[in-house]
Amino acid sequence: MKNIWGVDIEVGTNMLDLIHDPADRARAKHNFDQALQGKHLMVDEEYGDENLNRLFWENRYSPMYSQQGQIVGLTVFVTDITWRKNNEIELQRSLRLVNQQNQRLLNFSYIVSHNLRSHTSNITGLLDEVTTARNETERQEMISYLRQASNALDRTITDLNEVVAIQANVDLKTEMLSLHRYVDQTIRLLNEQITAKNATVRNNVPKEMLVKHNPAYLESIIFNFLSNALKYSRPDEPPLIAFDCSYTEKGGVLLQISDNGLGIDLAKNGDKLFGMYKTFHNNPSARGIGLFITKNQIEALGGRVEIESTVGQGTTFKIYFA
Amino acid sequence: MNPINEICIIDDDRIYQIVMAKNIARADSSVKVQQYLDSTEALAAFSAALAAGEPLPQVVLLDINMPKMNGWDFLAALLALTPQPKTVIYIVSSSIAPQDHERAAKFPVVRQFMVKPVHKDTLDQLLRGEL
């Protein structure tokens, strides 16, 4: 009994009194009552042991009858199935992970197809125009468009390669990295833009906070968020950007980057925000690739990213490191 | 449908616009072509036309992936202005994602989903009002 409920019982004591966890007790009592009403039941249950570990048991409850056919007690047969249950849980977790990965790859294949097709169909169309051009001027014009389309295709392929490289990197090298140091480094790197925008950037990350990540990815992630915050600032207000960091309930690390910039209408654009080639502010230098890459670099190591934003007030990105 | 005499192309891809306009002109030079790289400008023009009691373009070729306002948002905004718009909309996109095709099918105003490139035969059929 000690293994199951964390206590030894002696002959004559009521077993139910010895179960510490009230939920465990209620469940045991329910099963006892069922057996005492004449039911046979077999249930998989989870009970705490003396070390407060939750272990899995396969329990068979049956009534005990007197010679007169009256129920006078019950029997409980207990089998430890913790090993089997844990395997099942692990298997389900892997399945979920594989399904997510599959979905991501499928979505990515649609993105690849879309982005390549839009250029190749232009190239096909332009080639027809070149051959049917009525004069040399028109032909030259079409050739210059052809060159633009070809350059755009080339750039798209470079972008896609970068994303594939991230997704294909299964055994990516990770180290324990100081977030504070990486934020400081990025602030120094973007010093020119910070000064030009008259921005204040606060690094409130405690010095002792470490995350397990790939150095190049972490650098790119922080760089992207800071340069975005600078790029999408409000013209009427000097940018105020803060990096904050805390532990989550589950012991993970949460990095928050908040700004007082333009903000994004999440109701309208939330689902597209991390998509490829999505831009929102008519900024001519925006290519709509940054957040897509950043998201992939976070997710490649099991992290995730969330956003809170109010138009005209600012944006907070929350990065949860695994 | 009767032969088409006015087409509106809404797509942020400049090169596609150029090629498409040339193809239409070659197929039937009498067709008037309106072009919008920015869907919000197209919506403003449609809204003004409706307010003035003028007809919408007979046919609209609408892209999906556009910055600022994508094709879906454009459709929703247009339907908010006029629940049964007197125009025929073809979605013309590079997307082969089934969710895009399924979504298009939910709009009665969308006649067809065309995947780029639009071939000459398809365009001819469309201009003859046979699609």
Contacts between the chains, C-beta under 8 A, distances in Angstrom:
chain1	res1	chain2	res2	distance
A	107	B	97	7.9
A	110	B	95	6.9
A	110	B	96	6.6
A	110	B	97	4.0
A	113	B	94	7.5
A	113	B	95	7.9
A	113	B	96	5.4
A	114	B	65	7.2
A	114	B	93	7.7
A	114	B	94	4.6
A	114	B	95	5.0
A	114	B	96	7.2
A	114	B	97	7.4
A	115	B	94	7.5
A	117	B	94	4.0
A	117	B	96	7.6
A	117	B	115	7.5
A	117	B	116	6.1
A	118	B	13	6.3
A	118	B	16	7.4
A	118	B	94	4.1
A	118	B	116	6.4
A	121	B	16	7.5
A	121	B	94	6.7
A	121	B	116	4.2
A	121	B	117	3.3
A	122	B	13	7.0
A	122	B	15	4.5
A	122	B	16	5.7
A	122	B	19	6.4
A	122	B	117	7.8
A	124	B	117	5.5
A	125	B	15	7.8
A	125	B	16	7.4
A	125	B	19	3.6
A	125	B	20	7.7
A	125	B	23	7.2
A	125	B	117	5.8
A	126	B	15	6.8
A	126	B	19	6.1
A	128	B	19	7.9
A	129	B	19	6.3
A	129	B	22	5.9
A	132	B	26	7.6
A	145	B	15	5.4
A	145	B	18	6.4
A	148	B	15	6.6
A	149	B	15	5.4
A	268	B	73	7.2
A	272	B	70	7.5
A	277	B	65	7.2
A	278	B	67	7.1
A	279	B	67	4.6
A	280	B	67	6.9
A	280	B	68	7.5
A	282	B	67	7.3
A	282	B	68	6.9
A	288	B	67	7.5
